[in-house]
Amino acid sequence: MSVIELRKAVLEFIKAYNRAKGEAPSIRMILKKVKTNRIEFYKAFRSLGEACEAAGVGAPVEREDLMKPALRARLRAQTRPIEKEEPKETMARQLSEYEQDIERSRYAAMLDPWKTSEYISKVLPILDPPLWGEAEVLRQ
């Protein structure tokens, strides 16, 4: 169904529903009767209020009032700037994580040397590949 056909079908349904019940239908009811989905509906209309105005029916004010906080929150989330780390902060964070991993491996070495070597053989290639390469050369 094209956008134009969808608009016609939605407007006809809203008018008929308003004549029968005296109020505007919900979006859910429109979608069910016109046999479409929300994505297609919102391609044709920006909101239920716009669809009702186009049909010449009073917009459901109480529903739109309930939706305003959600729409404002969505708009704020879309316009919020993405926080980027400065290179120095990134390096400091990575260094801190690296130091924490070294401390964990030292502590593990005190508890159980066998598990430590197993842990280091899994983690060291990821944390410091050149150091792991040197360790491999020394082992042979």
N, CA, C and O atoms as CSV, one atom per row, in Angstrom:
chain,resi,resn,atom,element,x,y,z
A,1,MET,N,N,0.854,-1.169,0.000
A,1,MET,CA,C,0.000,0.000,0.000
A,1,MET,C,C,0.904,1.238,0.000
A,1,MET,O,O,1.805,1.351,0.831
A,2,SER,N,N,0.665,2.147,-0.916
A,2,SER,CA,C,1.476,3.353,-0.988
A,2,SER,C,C,1.091,4.312,0.141
A,2,SER,O,O,0.069,4.129,0.803
A,3,VAL,N,N,1.907,5.314,0.346
A,3,VAL,CA,C,1.661,6.290,1.409
A,3,VAL,C,C,0.349,7.028,1.160
A,3,VAL,O,O,-0.406,7.295,2.094
A,4,ILE,N,N,0.083,7.355,-0.100
A,4,ILE,CA,C,-1.156,8.077,-0.434
A,4,ILE,C,C,-2.380,7.213,-0.151
A,4,ILE,O,O,-3.359,7.688,0.424
A,5,GLU,N,N,-2.323,5.935,-0.556
A,5,GLU,CA,C,-3.433,5.020,-0.284
A,5,GLU,C,C,-3.623,4.833,1.215
A,5,GLU,O,O,-4.750,4.794,1.710
A,6,LEU,N,N,-2.509,4.718,1.931
A,6,LEU,CA,C,-2.573,4.557,3.392
A,6,LEU,C,C,-3.205,5.784,4.026
A,6,LEU,O,O,-4.059,5.656,4.903
A,7,ARG,N,N,-2.796,6.973,3.593
A,7,ARG,CA,C,-3.380,8.201,4.147
A,7,ARG,C,C,-4.896,8.221,3.926
A,7,ARG,O,O,-5.653,8.541,4.842
A,8,LYS,N,N,-5.337,7.878,2.710
A,8,LYS,CA,C,-6.773,7.870,2.412
A,8,LYS,C,C,-7.505,6.887,3.316
A,8,LYS,O,O,-8.544,7.216,3.889
A,9,ALA,N,N,-6.957,5.669,3.441
A,9,ALA,CA,C,-7.608,4.641,4.252
A,9,ALA,C,C,-7.691,5.069,5.715
A,9,ALA,O,O,-8.723,4.889,6.362
A,10,VAL,N,N,-6.604,5.636,6.235
A,10,VAL,CA,C,-6.585,6.074,7.643
A,10,VAL,C,C,-7.584,7.199,7.857
A,10,VAL,O,O,-8.340,7.177,8.828
A,11,LEU,N,N,-7.597,8.181,6.964
A,11,LEU,CA,C,-8.516,9.312,7.116
A,11,LEU,C,C,-9.977,8.861,7.048
A,11,LEU,O,O,-10.809,9.333,7.823
A,12,GLU,N,N,-10.291,7.943,6.118
A,12,GLU,CA,C,-11.658,7.413,6.025
A,12,GLU,C,C,-12.044,6.686,7.305
A,12,GLU,O,O,-13.158,6.852,7.802
A,13,PHE,N,N,-11.122,5.873,7.849
A,13,PHE,CA,C,-11.429,5.144,9.071
A,13,PHE,C,C,-11.642,6.098,10.244
A,13,PHE,O,O,-12.564,5.909,11.037
A,14,ILE,N,N,-10.796,7.121,10.357
A,14,ILE,CA,C,-10.938,8.072,11.469
A,14,ILE,C,C,-12.288,8.783,11.387
A,14,ILE,O,O,-12.972,8.949,12.397
A,15,LYS,N,N,-12.664,9.201,10.182
A,15,LYS,CA,C,-13.967,9.885,10.016
A,15,LYS,C,C,-15.114,8.957,10.391
A,15,LYS,O,O,-16.022,9.360,11.118
A,16,ALA,N,N,-15.085,7.706,9.899
A,16,ALA,CA,C,-16.158,6.747,10.191
A,16,ALA,C,C,-16.221,6.444,11.683
A,16,ALA,O,O,-17.309,6.379,12.255
A,17,TYR,N,N,-15.082,6.262,12.309
A,17,TYR,CA,C,-15.033,5.956,13.739
A,17,TYR,C,C,-15.586,7.132,14.538
A,17,TYR,O,O,-16.312,6.940,15.513
A,18,ASN,N,N,-15.241,8.348,14.123
A,18,ASN,CA,C,-15.709,9.536,14.829
A,18,ASN,C,C,-17.219,9.687,14.704
A,18,ASN,O,O,-17.885,10.067,15.667
A,19,ARG,N,N,-17.766,9.391,13.523
A,19,ARG,CA,C,-19.216,9.457,13.359
A,19,ARG,C,C,-19.919,8.439,14.248
A,19,ARG,O,O,-20.973,8.724,14.817
A,20,ALA,N,N,-19.327,7.240,14.367
A,20,ALA,CA,C,-19.952,6.169,15.146
A,20,ALA,C,C,-19.797,6.382,16.655
A,20,ALA,O,O,-20.759,6.191,17.399
A,21,LYS,N,N,-18.611,6.772,17.118
A,21,LYS,CA,C,-18.334,6.817,18.558
A,21,LYS,C,C,-18.218,8.236,19.123
A,21,LYS,O,O,-18.326,8.437,20.332
A,22,GLY,N,N,-18.001,9.204,18.254
A,22,GLY,CA,C,-17.892,10.575,18.737
A,22,GLY,C,C,-16.524,10.946,19.281
A,22,GLY,O,O,-16.372,11.982,19.927
A,23,GLU,N,N,-15.540,10.118,19.028
A,23,GLU,CA,C,-14.163,10.407,19.471
A,23,GLU,C,C,-13.173,9.851,18.461
A,23,GLU,O,O,-13.542,9.116,17.545
A,24,ALA,N,N,-11.920,10.211,18.641
A,24,ALA,CA,C,-10.875,9.731,17.739
A,24,ALA,C,C,-10.427,8.333,18.159
A,24,ALA,O,O,-10.375,8.038,19.353
A,25,PRO,N,N,-10.106,7.475,17.202
A,25,PRO,CA,C,-9.619,6.134,17.552
A,25,PRO,C,C,-8.158,6.177,18.010
A,25,PRO,O,O,-7.443,7.151,17.772
A,26,SER,N,N,-7.744,5.118,18.658
A,26,SER,CA,C,-6.335,5.005,19.055
A,26,SER,C,C,-5.515,4.571,17.842
A,26,SER,O,O,-6.051,4.060,16.859
A,27,ILE,N,N,-4.216,4.786,17.933
A,27,ILE,CA,C,-3.340,4.362,16.835
A,27,ILE,C,C,-3.433,2.852,16.669
A,27,ILE,O,O,-3.445,2.337,15.551
A,28,ARG,N,N,-3.496,2.157,17.786
A,28,ARG,CA,C,-3.565,0.693,17.732
A,28,ARG,C,C,-4.793,0.233,16.939
A,28,ARG,O,O,-4.712,-0.684,16.121
A,29,MET,N,N,-5.924,0.885,17.197
A,29,MET,CA,C,-7.150,0.512,16.493
A,29,MET,C,C,-7.027,0.838,14.998
A,29,MET,O,O,-7.469,0.064,14.149
A,30,ILE,N,N,-6.429,1.979,14.689
A,30,ILE,CA,C,-6.238,2.351,13.282
A,30,ILE,C,C,-5.376,1.306,12.581
A,30,ILE,O,O,-5.711,0.853,11.486
A,31,LEU,N,N,-4.274,0.928,13.206
A,31,LEU,CA,C,-3.358,-0.046,12.607
A,31,LEU,C,C,-4.062,-1.376,12.354
A,31,LEU,O,O,-3.854,-2.021,11.327
A,32,LYS,N,N,-4.899,-1.772,13.310
A,32,LYS,CA,C,-5.599,-3.051,13.196
A,32,LYS,C,C,-6.623,-3.027,12.055
A,32,LYS,O,O,-6.704,-3.972,11.271
A,33,LYS,N,N,-7.398,-1.950,11.968
A,33,LYS,CA,C,-8.464,-1.875,10.953
A,33,LYS,C,C,-7.912,-1.629,9.554
A,33,LYS,O,O,-8.442,-2.163,8.580
A,34,VAL,N,N,-6.853,-0.825,9.442
A,34,VAL,CA,C,-6.288,-0.505,8.131
A,34,VAL,C,C,-5.285,-1.579,7.706
A,34,VAL,O,O,-4.861,-1.616,6.551
A,35,LYS,N,N,-4.915,-2.439,8.633
A,35,LYS,CA,C,-3.969,-3.531,8.387
A,35,LYS,C,C,-2.612,-3.016,7.922
A,35,LYS,O,O,-2.147,-3.324,6.825
A,36,THR,N,N,-1.997,-2.231,8.786
A,36,THR,CA,C,-0.665,-1.701,8.528
A,36,THR,C,C,0.132,-1.754,9.829
A,36,THR,O,O,-0.346,-2.283,10.832
A,37,ASN,N,N,1.335,-1.210,9.814
A,37,ASN,CA,C,2.152,-1.203,11.028
A,37,ASN,C,C,2.525,0.231,11.391
A,37,ASN,O,O,2.265,1.160,10.627
A,38,ARG,N,N,3.135,0.402,12.559
A,38,ARG,CA,C,3.475,1.744,13.050
A,38,ARG,C,C,4.452,2.462,12.130
A,38,ARG,O,O,4.339,3.669,11.914
A,39,ILE,N,N,5.395,1.728,11.600
A,39,ILE,CA,C,6.396,2.354,10.729
A,39,ILE,C,C,5.711,3.005,9.532
A,39,ILE,O,O,5.992,4.155,9.195
A,40,GLU,N,N,4.818,2.268,8.899
A,40,GLU,CA,C,4.101,2.809,7.734
A,40,GLU,C,C,3.197,3.964,8.143
A,40,GLU,O,O,3.091,4.959,7.426
A,41,PHE,N,N,2.539,3.830,9.307
A,41,PHE,CA,C,1.669,4.916,9.780
A,41,PHE,C,C,2.469,6.198,9.961
A,41,PHE,O,O,2.048,7.268,9.522
A,42,TYR,N,N,3.635,6.083,10.615
A,42,TYR,CA,C,4.430,7.282,10.886
A,42,TYR,C,C,5.155,7.803,9.642
A,42,TYR,O,O,5.675,8.918,9.659
A,43,LYS,N,N,5.198,7.026,8.581
A,43,LYS,CA,C,5.684,7.568,7.309
A,43,LYS,C,C,4.615,8.481,6.700
A,43,LYS,O,O,4.935,9.476,6.050
A,44,ALA,N,N,3.350,8.134,6.916
A,44,ALA,CA,C,2.242,8.903,6.362
A,44,ALA,C,C,1.870,10.106,7.239
A,44,ALA,O,O,1.509,11.161,6.718
A,45,PHE,N,N,1.956,9.955,8.548
A,45,PHE,CA,C,1.585,11.015,9.495
A,45,PHE,C,C,2.654,11.123,10.574
A,45,PHE,O,O,3.259,10.122,10.957
A,46,ARG,N,N,2.885,12.340,11.066
A,46,ARG,CA,C,3.861,12.517,12.147
A,46,ARG,C,C,3.311,12.069,13.496
A,46,ARG,O,O,4.062,11.635,14.370
A,47,SER,N,N,1.982,12.178,13.661
A,47,SER,CA,C,1.372,11.800,14.938
A,47,SER,C,C,-0.102,11.493,14.724
A,47,SER,O,O,-0.644,11.723,13.643
A,48,LEU,N,N,-0.735,10.978,15.747
A,48,LEU,CA,C,-2.172,10.733,15.701
A,48,LEU,C,C,-2.904,12.061,15.590
A,48,LEU,O,O,-3.923,12.162,14.907
A,49,GLY,N,N,-2.384,13.071,16.262
A,49,GLY,CA,C,-2.991,14.399,16.195
A,49,GLY,C,C,-3.034,14.937,14.779
A,49,GLY,O,O,-4.044,15.500,14.358
A,50,GLU,N,N,-1.950,14.770,14.042
A,50,GLU,CA,C,-1.908,15.223,12.650
A,50,GLU,C,C,-2.928,14.467,11.812
A,50,GLU,O,O,-3.613,15.060,10.979
A,51,ALA,N,N,-3.032,13.160,12.029
A,51,ALA,CA,C,-4.005,12.359,11.269
A,51,ALA,C,C,-5.427,12.817,11.577
A,51,ALA,O,O,-6.254,12.926,10.671
A,52,CYS,N,N,-5.713,13.084,12.842
A,52,CYS,CA,C,-7.057,13.528,13.228
A,52,CYS,C,C,-7.365,14.900,12.643
A,52,CYS,O,O,-8.477,15.139,12.174
A,53,GLU,N,N,-6.388,15.800,12.669
A,53,GLU,CA,C,-6.593,17.128,12.088
A,53,GLU,C,C,-6.843,17.024,10.592
A,53,GLU,O,O,-7.700,17.731,10.062
A,54,ALA,N,N,-6.117,16.162,9.906
A,54,ALA,CA,C,-6.304,15.985,8.467
A,54,ALA,C,C,-7.687,15.413,8.162
A,54,ALA,O,O,-8.260,15.691,7.109
A,55,ALA,N,N,-8.218,14.616,9.086
A,55,ALA,CA,C,-9.541,14.028,8.891
A,55,ALA,C,C,-10.652,14.980,9.324
A,55,ALA,O,O,-11.829,14.701,9.097
A,56,GLY,N,N,-10.289,16.098,9.942
A,56,GLY,CA,C,-11.287,17.054,10.399
A,56,GLY,C,C,-11.925,16.650,11.713
A,56,GLY,O,O,-13.041,17.069,12.021
A,57,VAL,N,N,-11.230,15.848,12.479
A,57,VAL,CA,C,-11.718,15.359,13.768
A,57,VAL,C,C,-10.862,15.981,14.861
A,57,VAL,O,O,-9.665,16.194,14.669
A,58,GLY,N,N,-11.459,16.269,15.987
A,58,GLY,CA,C,-10.686,16.808,17.105
A,58,GLY,C,C,-9.627,15.811,17.558
A,58,GLY,O,O,-9.906,14.625,17.731
A,59,ALA,N,N,-8.429,16.303,17.746
A,59,ALA,CA,C,-7.327,15.430,18.181
A,59,ALA,C,C,-7.566,14.966,19.616
A,59,ALA,O,O,-8.088,15.727,20.431
A,60,PRO,N,N,-7.196,13.747,19.926
A,60,PRO,CA,C,-7.355,13.238,21.292
A,60,PRO,C,C,-6.345,13.913,22.234
A,60,PRO,O,O,-5.230,13.418,22.397
A,61,VAL,N,N,-6.720,15.011,22.838
A,61,VAL,CA,C,-5.819,15.848,23.629
A,61,VAL,C,C,-5.212,15.073,24.785
A,61,VAL,O,O,-4.010,15.170,25.031
A,62,GLU,N,N,-6.029,14.304,25.497
A,62,GLU,CA,C,-5.503,13.598,26.678
A,62,GLU,C,C,-4.420,12.599,26.294
A,62,GLU,O,O,-3.464,12.416,27.048
A,63,ARG,N,N,-4.546,11.946,25.137
A,63,ARG,CA,C,-3.514,11.008,24.702
A,63,ARG,C,C,-2.243,11.739,24.324
A,63,ARG,O,O,-1.143,11.293,24.649
A,64,GLU,N,N,-2.391,12.862,23.639
A,64,GLU,CA,C,-1.206,13.624,23.254
A,64,GLU,C,C,-0.516,14.203,24.482
A,64,GLU,O,O,0.712,14.284,24.519
A,65,ASP,N,N,-1.295,14.610,25.496
A,65,ASP,CA,C,-0.687,15.115,26.733
A,65,ASP,C,C,0.115,14.023,27.425
A,65,ASP,O,O,1.153,14.303,28.023
A,66,LEU,N,N,-0.352,12.786,27.350
A,66,LEU,CA,C,0.377,11.673,27.952
A,66,LEU,C,C,1.667,11.379,27.193
A,66,LEU,O,O,2.652,10.928,27.778
A,67,MET,N,N,1.653,11.636,25.886
A,67,MET,CA,C,2.812,11.328,25.062
A,67,MET,C,C,3.888,12.414,25.073
A,67,MET,O,O,5.042,12.134,24.748
A,68,LYS,N,N,3.535,13.639,25.438
A,68,LYS,CA,C,4.494,14.747,25.370
A,68,LYS,C,C,5.773,14.495,26.159
A,68,LYS,O,O,6.854,14.744,25.625
A,69,PRO,N,N,5.711,14.005,27.423
A,69,PRO,CA,C,6.968,13.749,28.138
A,69,PRO,C,C,7.846,12.711,27.444
A,69,PRO,O,O,9.068,12.852,27.417
A,70,ALA,N,N,7.237,11.683,26.888
A,70,ALA,CA,C,8.015,10.651,26.196
A,70,ALA,C,C,8.662,11.218,24.934
A,70,ALA,O,O,9.812,10.906,24.627
A,71,LEU,N,N,7.926,12.043,24.209
A,71,LEU,CA,C,8.478,12.643,23.000
A,71,LEU,C,C,9.620,13.609,23.330
A,71,LEU,O,O,10.623,13.660,22.618
A,72,ARG,N,N,9.457,14.378,24.420
A,72,ARG,CA,C,10.535,15.283,24.834
A,72,ARG,C,C,11.782,14.502,25.218
A,72,ARG,O,O,12.896,14.882,24.855
A,73,ALA,N,N,11.596,13.412,25.952
A,73,ALA,CA,C,12.739,12.585,26.366
A,73,ALA,C,C,13.431,11.987,25.147
A,73,ALA,O,O,14.660,11.943,25.098
A,74,ARG,N,N,12.667,11.531,24.169
A,74,ARG,CA,C,13.251,10.965,22.959
A,74,ARG,C,C,14.062,12.037,22.210
A,74,ARG,O,O,15.154,11.763,21.712
A,75,LEU,N,N,13.519,13.245,22.140
A,75,LEU,CA,C,14.211,14.336,21.462
A,75,LEU,C,C,15.506,14.693,22.187
A,75,LEU,O,O,16.530,14.931,21.546
A,76,ARG,N,N,15.466,14.732,23.521
A,76,ARG,CA,C,16.680,15.019,24.302
A,76,ARG,C,C,17.731,13.947,24.061
A,76,ARG,O,O,18.913,14.261,23.923
A,77,ALA,N,N,17.315,12.683,24.008
A,77,ALA,CA,C,18.264,11.586,23.794
A,77,ALA,C,C,18.898,11.682,22.411
A,77,ALA,O,O,20.073,11.355,22.245
A,78,GLN,N,N,18.144,12.119,21.436
A,78,GLN,CA,C,18.668,12.223,20.075
A,78,GLN,C,C,19.630,13.390,19.930
A,78,GLN,O,O,20.564,13.324,19.131
A,79,THR,N,N,19.415,14.462,20.695
A,79,THR,CA,C,20.244,15.659,20.542
A,79,THR,C,C,21.381,15.729,21.547
A,79,THR,O,O,22.182,16.662,21.498
A,80,ARG,N,N,21.473,14.767,22.455
A,80,ARG,CA,C,22.542,14.768,23.451
A,80,ARG,C,C,23.878,14.520,22.768
A,80,ARG,O,O,24.005,13.568,21.997
A,81,PRO,N,N,24.885,15.360,23.036
A,81,PRO,CA,C,26.184,15.150,22.388
A,81,PRO,C,C,26.859,13.880,22.896
A,81,PRO,O,O,26.718,13.509,24.061
A,82,ILE,N,N,27.576,13.237,22.023
A,82,ILE,CA,C,28.301,12.023,22.383
A,82,ILE,C,C,29.578,12.436,23.101
A,82,ILE,O,O,30.366,13.237,22.598
A,83,GLU,N,N,29.758,11.877,24.274
A,83,GLU,CA,C,30.946,12.220,25.049
A,83,GLU,C,C,32.124,11.387,24.557
A,83,GLU,O,O,32.067,10.158,24.509
A,84,LYS,N,N,33.182,12.088,24.197
A,84,LYS,CA,C,34.383,11.403,23.728
A,84,LYS,C,C,35.487,11.586,24.751
A,84,LYS,O,O,35.634,12.651,25.350
A,85,GLU,N,N,36.252,10.535,24.936
A,85,GLU,CA,C,37.400,10.619,25.834
A,85,GLU,C,C,38.555,11.296,25.114
A,85,GLU,O,O,38.771,11.100,23.918
A,86,GLU,N,N,39.274,12.080,25.861
A,86,GLU,CA,C,40.496,12.669,25.323
A,86,GLU,C,C,41.540,11.555,25.231
A,86,GLU,O,O,41.473,10.595,25.997
A,87,PRO,N,N,42.491,11.659,24.323
A,87,PRO,CA,C,43.520,10.619,24.200
A,87,PRO,C,C,44.272,10.367,25.513
A,87,PRO,O,O,44.601,9.225,25.833
A,88,LYS,N,N,44.543,11.440,26.270
A,88,LYS,CA,C,45.244,11.260,27.546
A,88,LYS,C,C,44.397,10.461,28.525
A,88,LYS,O,O,44.904,9.595,29.238
A,89,GLU,N,N,43.084,10.763,28.553
A,89,GLU,CA,C,42.181,10.034,29.452
A,89,GLU,C,C,42.086,8.561,29.044
A,89,GLU,O,O,42.075,7.674,29.897
A,90,THR,N,N,42.018,8.312,27.744
A,90,THR,CA,C,41.951,6.937,27.244
A,90,THR,C,C,43.206,6.176,27.640
A,90,THR,O,O,43.134,5.041,28.113
A,91,MET,N,N,44.359,6.811,27.443
A,91,MET,CA,C,45.621,6.159,27.787
A,91,MET,C,C,45.708,5.903,29.291
A,91,MET,O,O,46.161,4.841,29.716
A,92,ALA,N,N,45.276,6.874,30.095
A,92,ALA,CA,C,45.308,6.712,31.550
A,92,ALA,C,C,44.389,5.573,31.993
A,92,ALA,O,O,44.748,4.785,32.868
A,93,ARG,N,N,43.196,5.491,31.381
A,93,ARG,CA,C,42.262,4.420,31.733
A,93,ARG,C,C,42.837,3.058,31.354
A,93,ARG,O,O,42.765,2.112,32.138
A,94,GLN,N,N,43.409,2.957,30.150
A,94,GLN,CA,C,43.989,1.688,29.713
A,94,GLN,C,C,45.165,1.284,30.591
A,94,GLN,O,O,45.328,0.108,30.916
A,95,LEU,N,N,45.980,2.254,30.973
A,95,LEU,CA,C,47.110,1.974,31.853
A,95,LEU,C,C,46.628,1.487,33.206
A,95,LEU,O,O,47.195,0.555,33.776
A,96,SER,N,N,45.581,2.117,33.717
A,96,SER,CA,C,45.018,1.706,35.006
A,96,SER,C,C,44.497,0.267,34.932
A,96,SER,O,O,44.729,-0.533,35.838
A,97,GLU,N,N,43.785,-0.053,33.834
A,97,GLU,CA,C,43.276,-1.421,33.666
A,97,GLU,C,C,44.431,-2.423,33.574
A,97,GLU,O,O,44.357,-3.516,34.136
A,98,TYR,N,N,45.490,-2.045,32.868
A,98,TYR,CA,C,46.659,-2.902,32.715
A,98,TYR,C,C,47.311,-3.150,34.073
A,98,TYR,O,O,47.685,-4.278,34.393
A,99,GLU,N,N,47.445,-2.080,34.873
A,99,GLU,CA,C,48.031,-2.215,36.209
A,99,GLU,C,C,47.175,-3.111,37.099
A,99,GLU,O,O,47.698,-3.912,37.873
A,100,GLN,N,N,45.865,-2.970,36.983
A,100,GLN,CA,C,44.966,-3.820,37.773
A,100,GLN,C,C,45.132,-5.291,37.379
A,100,GLN,O,O,45.126,-6.167,38.244
A,101,ASP,N,N,45.280,-5.562,36.086
A,101,ASP,CA,C,45.491,-6.942,35.637
A,101,ASP,C,C,46.803,-7.500,36.177
A,101,ASP,O,O,46.872,-8.666,36.567
A,102,ILE,N,N,47.835,-6.675,36.201
A,102,ILE,CA,C,49.126,-7.120,36.733
A,102,ILE,C,C,48.999,-7.428,38.220
A,102,ILE,O,O,49.524,-8.433,38.699
A,103,GLU,N,N,48.298,-6.553,38.952
A,103,GLU,CA,C,48.093,-6.796,40.387
A,103,GLU,C,C,47.326,-8.096,40.622
A,103,GLU,O,O,47.658,-8.862,41.527
A,104,ARG,N,N,46.299,-8.344,39.807
A,104,ARG,CA,C,45.527,-9.593,39.940
A,104,ARG,C,C,46.421,-10.807,39.696
A,104,ARG,O,O,46.324,-11.811,40.402
A,105,SER,N,N,47.298,-10.704,38.684
A,105,SER,CA,C,48.149,-11.857,38.400
A,105,SER,C,C,49.189,-12.057,39.494
A,105,SER,O,O,49.541,-13.196,39.799
A,106,ARG,N,N,49.690,-10.981,40.091
A,106,ARG,CA,C,50.627,-11.118,41.218
A,106,ARG,C,C,49.936,-11.785,42.408
A,106,ARG,O,O,50.493,-12.673,43.053
A,107,TYR,N,N,48.718,-11.338,42.681
A,107,TYR,CA,C,47.962,-11.922,43.795
A,107,TYR,C,C,47.675,-13.398,43.520
A,107,TYR,O,O,47.794,-14.238,44.412
A,108,ALA,N,N,47.296,-13.704,42.281
A,108,ALA,CA,C,47.017,-15.093,41.917
A,108,ALA,C,C,48.271,-15.945,42.018
A,108,ALA,O,O,48.198,-17.117,42.388
A,109,ALA,N,N,49.425,-15.361,41.691
A,109,ALA,CA,C,50.694,-16.099,41.783
A,109,ALA,C,C,50.990,-16.481,43.217
A,109,ALA,O,O,51.539,-17.554,43.470
A,110,MET,N,N,50.639,-15.630,44.154
A,110,MET,CA,C,50.861,-15.941,45.570
A,110,MET,C,C,49.959,-17.091,45.995
A,110,MET,O,O,50.358,-17.917,46.815
A,111,LEU,N,N,48.743,-17.156,45.446
A,111,LEU,CA,C,47.796,-18.185,45.850
A,111,LEU,C,C,48.086,-19.533,45.186
A,111,LEU,O,O,48.122,-20.565,45.855
A,112,ASP,N,N,48.291,-19.517,43.871
A,112,ASP,CA,C,48.469,-20.764,43.147
A,112,ASP,C,C,49.300,-20.510,41.891
A,112,ASP,O,O,48.763,-20.029,40.893
A,113,PRO,N,N,50.579,-20.818,41.915
A,113,PRO,CA,C,51.448,-20.537,40.772
A,113,PRO,C,C,51.001,-21.217,39.475
A,113,PRO,O,O,51.153,-20.639,38.399
A,114,TRP,N,N,50.457,-22.429,39.559
A,114,TRP,CA,C,50.047,-23.138,38.347
A,114,TRP,C,C,48.916,-22.406,37.629
A,114,TRP,O,O,48.961,-22.242,36.410
A,115,LYS,N,N,47.903,-21.967,38.376
A,115,LYS,CA,C,46.788,-21.237,37.780
A,115,LYS,C,C,47.254,-19.901,37.215
A,115,LYS,O,O,46.733,-19.428,36.205
A,116,THR,N,N,48.232,-19.304,37.870
A,116,THR,CA,C,48.747,-18.024,37.406
A,116,THR,C,C,49.380,-18.163,36.040
A,116,THR,O,O,49.117,-17.347,35.156
A,117,SER,N,N,50.205,-19.173,35.843
A,117,SER,CA,C,50.843,-19.334,34.542
A,117,SER,C,C,49.792,-19.608,33.466
A,117,SER,O,O,49.938,-19.173,32.323
A,118,GLU,N,N,48.733,-20.332,33.836
A,118,GLU,CA,C,47.650,-20.590,32.890
A,118,GLU,C,C,46.919,-19.288,32.553
A,118,GLU,O,O,46.591,-19.035,31.394
A,119,TYR,N,N,46.668,-18.470,33.572
A,119,TYR,CA,C,45.994,-17.180,33.386
A,119,TYR,C,C,46.849,-16.256,32.518
A,119,TYR,O,O,46.345,-15.616,31.595
A,120,ILE,N,N,48.122,-16.194,32.818
A,120,ILE,CA,C,49.021,-15.315,32.079
A,120,ILE,C,C,49.140,-15.768,30.630
A,120,ILE,O,O,49.221,-14.934,29.729
A,121,SER,N,N,49.150,-17.078,30.393
A,121,SER,CA,C,49.257,-17.549,29.006
A,121,SER,C,C,48.009,-17.195,28.195
A,121,SER,O,O,48.063,-17.169,26.966
A,122,LYS,N,N,46.885,-16.924,28.865
A,122,LYS,CA,C,45.678,-16.513,28.158
A,122,LYS,C,C,45.592,-14.994,28.031
A,122,LYS,O,O,45.150,-14.482,27.002
A,123,VAL,N,N,46.011,-14.272,29.070
A,123,VAL,CA,C,45.818,-12.820,29.124
A,123,VAL,C,C,46.978,-12.041,28.526
A,123,VAL,O,O,46.756,-11.042,27.843
A,124,LEU,N,N,48.201,-12.470,28.764
A,124,LEU,CA,C,49.362,-11.703,28.327
A,124,LEU,C,C,49.418,-11.495,26.809
A,124,LEU,O,O,49.784,-10.405,26.369
A,125,PRO,N,N,49.069,-12.499,25.991
A,125,PRO,CA,C,49.086,-12.245,24.542
A,125,PRO,C,C,48.145,-11.116,24.130
A,125,PRO,O,O,48.399,-10.426,23.143
A,126,ILE,N,N,47.072,-10.926,24.875
A,126,ILE,CA,C,46.117,-9.861,24.564
A,126,ILE,C,C,46.627,-8.517,25.084
A,126,ILE,O,O,46.576,-7.510,24.378
A,127,LEU,N,N,47.122,-8.510,26.335
A,127,LEU,CA,C,47.557,-7.258,26.953
A,127,LEU,C,C,48.845,-6.715,26.357
A,127,LEU,O,O,48.953,-5.519,26.084
A,128,ASP,N,N,49.815,-7.586,26.157
A,128,ASP,CA,C,51.124,-7.113,25.706
A,128,ASP,C,C,51.748,-8.141,24.764
A,128,ASP,O,O,52.596,-8.925,25.188
A,129,PRO,N,N,51.341,-8.149,23.493
A,129,PRO,CA,C,51.850,-9.140,22.540
A,129,PRO,C,C,53.377,-9.162,22.411
A,129,PRO,O,O,53.939,-10.255,22.328
A,130,PRO,N,N,54.085,-8.019,22.390
A,130,PRO,CA,C,55.546,-8.097,22.283
A,130,PRO,C,C,56.183,-8.812,23.477
A,130,PRO,O,O,57.110,-9.605,23.310
A,131,LEU,N,N,55.682,-8.525,24.678
A,131,LEU,CA,C,56.202,-9.181,25.875
A,131,LEU,C,C,55.922,-10.680,25.814
A,131,LEU,O,O,56.768,-11.490,26.194
A,132,TRP,N,N,54.730,-11.046,25.335
A,132,TRP,CA,C,54.389,-12.468,25.204
A,132,TRP,C,C,55.321,-13.148,24.205
A,132,TRP,O,O,55.750,-14.281,24.419
A,133,GLY,N,N,55.629,-12.450,23.115
A,133,GLY,CA,C,56.564,-12.995,22.126
A,133,GLY,C,C,57.920,-13.259,22.728
A,133,GLY,O,O,58.539,-14.287,22.452
A,134,GLU,N,N,58.399,-12.317,23.569
A,134,GLU,CA,C,59.695,-12.502,24.251
A,134,GLU,C,C,59.627,-13.707,25.192
A,134,GLU,O,O,60.567,-14.497,25.277
A,135,ALA,N,N,58.513,-13.832,25.887
A,135,ALA,CA,C,58.346,-14.953,26.816
A,135,ALA,C,C,58.361,-16.287,26.068
A,135,ALA,O,O,58.929,-17.265,26.553
A,136,GLU,N,N,57.742,-16.327,24.899
A,136,GLU,CA,C,57.714,-17.541,24.083
A,136,GLU,C,C,59.114,-17.911,23.619
A,136,GLU,O,O,59.481,-19.085,23.617
A,137,VAL,N,N,59.891,-16.915,23.229
A,137,VAL,CA,C,61.268,-17.152,22.779
A,137,VAL,C,C,62.097,-17.698,23.935
A,137,VAL,O,O,62.896,-18.614,23.743
A,138,LEU,N,N,61.917,-17.150,25.124
A,138,LEU,CA,C,62.687,-17.591,26.295
A,138,LEU,C,C,62.311,-19.023,26.698
A,138,LEU,O,O,63.151,-19.773,27.196
A,139,ARG,N,N,61.051,-19.391,26.480
A,139,ARG,CA,C,60.592,-20.726,26.870
A,139,ARG,C,C,61.234,-21.813,26.009
A,139,ARG,O,O,61.438,-22.933,26.477
A,140,GLN,N,N,61.551,-21.492,24.760
A,140,GLN,CA,C,62.049,-22.516,23.825
A,140,GLN,C,C,63.511,-22.790,23.989
A,140,GLN,O,O,64.067,-23.624,23.274
